[in-house]
Amino acid sequence: MGGMQMASWVVIADGYNRPRHRLDRFRANVSGHDPILGKFGFLLKAGRFAFSMPIDQSDEAIARTVSKSELFLGFLKIGLLGFGGIAPWARHVIVEERRWLSEKEFASILGVGQILPGPNTMNAAVLIGDRFQGVVGVVLCLFGQMALPLVIVTTLGVIYERFAAIPEVQAGLIGAAAGAAGLVLGTAIKMAHKLKPTPLALAISLLAFCAVGLLEWPLPLVVAVLVPLTIAAAAIEGRA
Amino acid sequence: MLDLLLQIARVFALLSLVSIGGANAVLPEIRRQVVVVHGWMSDSAFANVFAISHAAPGPNIIMVSLIGWQLAGLAGLLVATLAIMAPSCMLAFVAGRVIARWSERRWIRLLREGLIPLALGLILASGLSMTRMADHDAITLVISLGTAAFVVVSRRNPLWAIAAGTAANIVVLHVT
């Protein structure tokens, strides 16, 4: 149910027409003749294309401004897409699509959001809004993030009783939930790939993952123990 | 009515201040307050609210808004939403200003640097726990892994992968 409504909205919310360089690059690569591998060079190139990440300059520190309307529309889109948790969608829109923040800056802001009470992404919205447009930015980001989800959740609340028993609706919801879980996993793997953590940072990530993901220890306890540890690790490795 | 709104505001404003980790962390306490302490909802009605808020986009905390809506209509929705948002957001605002103001201090730089691996580990953990909840059979597992692979190799909108997963699970229902 939610999935279909979202899909029809996305076209409206996504005003961005990115050039399809990946496809163009793919065509250029495939038609090109590799001097060493001869006519089978395209296989290697197709493989590299399929499994590589696009070239990305977003790891550079970006010093740019983001206008009030950009902030509002960006967070409106994040809220609308935010199926199964907002963080992966926020990262997709903020880091990959609009490049407001680098991968590192985003992870750091998400981390601050994580140790404070409240949803990490809502705290991140506060920090990002304040950073680009002060108090007005905060209000715009929060309102943008919540407006459409509130409309959708109340609509679903009204029609849920009538549709919840339909097998197709149930199957669709289960499929979408499985997809959302994969989205979070994939986002974590992609972030790890781009952030290239140092050995001790990787150890901290794994500790947090094991404590919360595998052992299911309470988050406040894990945060209380790991924050001092991770600061010490950053100091030892001279990361700041 | 006003009494009910005040109660809603008090319950969720207090929860807002202890909700480190968002809605999932305080879910048991939300249920205890709504079902046991105040008797606002039955257990099955609460389970419905949980299911609906997971089918909708937005932060998981939106379930609180839906509880407010079901208890007291639009006024309830607004009061519950503001109550769960305002305290934690104000705290985040102050914390953000403090961090920005002292951004040159070494311990602030170390903190920001150190929170990166922590955020990474925690998002991986939430991916695992969502996978555990969502994947009951081989097909859902394939959907999860396929979506994860899509996100890793492509910059395209992940909605494509999720729509494909939704459609696939509906198709499977009719094939088997």
Interface residues (C-beta under 8 A of the other chain):
Chain A: M1 G2 G3 M6 A7 V10 D14 R22 A50 F51 S52 M53 P54 G79 L80 L81 G82 F83 G84 G85 I86 A87 P88 W89 H92 E96 K104 A107 S108 L110 G111 V112 G113 Q114 I115 L116 P117 G118 P119 N120 T121 M122 N123 V126 L127 D130 R131 V135 V138 L142 Q145 M146 L148 P149 L150 I152 V153 T154 L156 G157 Y160 A164 P167 E168 A171 G172 L173 I174 G175 A176 A177 A178 G179 A180 A181 G182 L183 V184 L185 G186 T187 A188 I189 K190 M191 A192 H193 L195 P197 A201 L202 I204 S205 L206 L207 A208 F209 A211 V212 G213 L214 E216 P218 L219 P220 V223 L226 V227 T230 I231 A233 A234 A235 R239 A240
Chain B: S16 L17 V18 S19 I20 G21 G22 A23 A25 N48 V49 A51 I52 S53 H54 A55 A56 P57 G58 P59 N60 I61 I62 S65 L66 W69 Q70 L77 T81 M85 P87 S88 C89 L91 A92 F93 A95 G96 R97 I99 A100 R106 W107 R109 L110 L111 R112 E113 G114 L115 I116 P117 L118 A119 L120 G121 L122 I123 L124 A125 S126 G127 L128 S129 M130 T131 M133 A134 D135 H136 T140 L141 I143 S144 L145 G146 T147 A148 A149 F150 V151 V152 V153 R155 N157 P158 L159 A161 I162 A163 A164 G165 T166 A167 A168 N169 I170 V172 L173
